Amino acid sequence: MNNVALALDAAWKVLAAGLILGAGLPALFAVGVRSMAYGSGGDAEVDHQAPHPIGKLVAVVCFAVVLAAIALGITFIVASGFGKELSFEHIYPILKDKG
C-alpha cells in the first residue's frame, strides 16, 4: 500500500511540473503578447483605442517571468554538467557543489 502512495505522490509532481512548464509558460507568453497589443493600442487593437501603459507593464512582467524560467532551466542543465547543483535554500537560486 505504501508503494501506491509513493507512486501517486511522484505522479502528482510530474503532472504539476508538466502543467506549469508545458502549458503554463506558453500561456503566460501568450498573455504577454496580448497585453503588448493592448498596451500599444491603435492598429494593434480591433477597436483602435488609445495606448494603455498598464498593458505594457503586464507584458514586461510576463516576458520577464518566462525568460527567468528559461534561464533557470538552462542553468540547471549546465550546472549538472559541471558537477554542481542548483539550490533554492535561500530566496534566490545559487549553485553549489553536489554532495
N, C-alpha and C positions, 0 to 999 in steps of 0.2 A: 504494500500500500504506500510505503514511503517513496518507492520509485516512481509511482504515478504522480505524486505531489511534486517531486523534483522535476519530472518531465513537463508537467503543466506550468511550473514556475519558469522553466527555461523557454518554453514555447511562448509564454506571455511576453518575456523580454525580447524575443526575436520579433514577435508581432508588433510590439511598440516601436522598436527601432526601425522596422520596415515602414511603418506608417509615418513616422517622423521624417526619416531620411528619404524614403522612396516616394512619398506623396506630399509630405509637408513642405519640404524645401521648394519643389517646383510650384506648389500652390502659393507659397509666400512670394516667390519671384513673380508669379502672375499678378498677385495683389500689388506688388511694386510697380509693374508695368502699367496696370490700370490706374494706380494713384498718380503716376507720372503724367498720364494723359489728362487726368482730372486737374492736376496742377498746372499743366500747360494751357488748358482752355483753348479757345479759338477753333482752329480747324481740327484739332485733336479730338474734340468732342462733337457729338451729333447735333447738339442744340447750340453750339458756338457761344458758350458762356465765357465770361471773363476768367482769367487765370486765378487759381486758388493756391496760396502759399502752403496751406496745410497738406495739400496733395503731394507737393514736392518733398515735404518733411517726412510724410509717411513712406514715400517711395525710397528715400535715402535710408531710413531705418530698416525697411525690408531688405534692401540690397546689402546693407551692412551686415545684417544677421546671416544672410545667405553666404556672403563672402567669408565671414568668420567661421561658419560651419565647414566650408570648403578648405579653408586654411588649417583648421584643426584636423580635418581628415588627412590632408597631405602631411601635416606634422606627425600624426600618429604613425603613418606608414613609413616615413623616412626615419623617424626615431627608432622604430623597431629594427630597421636595417642596420643602424649604428649601435645596437645593443643598449638602447635607452628605452624608457617608457614615459608616457605622458601621464602625469599625475594631477589630480584635481583636489589635492588635500587642502589647498587654500582657495580663495575666491577665484583666482586666475590659474590657468594651467601652467605647469612647469615640467621641464624634462629632468629626469633623474636616472641614475644607473639602475639596471634591473637587479633584483636580488632581495 
